[in-house]
Amino acid sequence: MNGNEVDKLTEKLQGVGIASASADGVVNDTVGTLALGHFHDGDTLAAVTIGTGTNAWYVERTDPIIKTQGLLTNSGGMALTFPTSLTKDSANI
């Protein structure tokens, strides 16, 4: 996601009469579930959504992740995903 999508969402919200609405970011349902769970209970470390596809996110410490070394972070953690999908061809339903 980049700022362009966030700006478009804010415009649409305001276009349907929600003048005070503004979007700061857009996340999928599983990331939202993880963020809300972690907000209410700091021990929450994972979230899973099961539907037409399965999406799971978890919180990982950033220090063992090479790509994050040198990045400024206040939390020392990062949300990571391992999305999967379940189809009729891949499993017996």
Buried (B, 14 or more C-beta within 10 A) or exposed (E): EEEEEBEEBBEEBEEEEEEEEEBEEEEEEBBBBBBEBBEEEEEBBBBEBEEEEBBBBBBBEBEEEEEBEEEEEEEEBBBEBEEEEEEEEEEEE
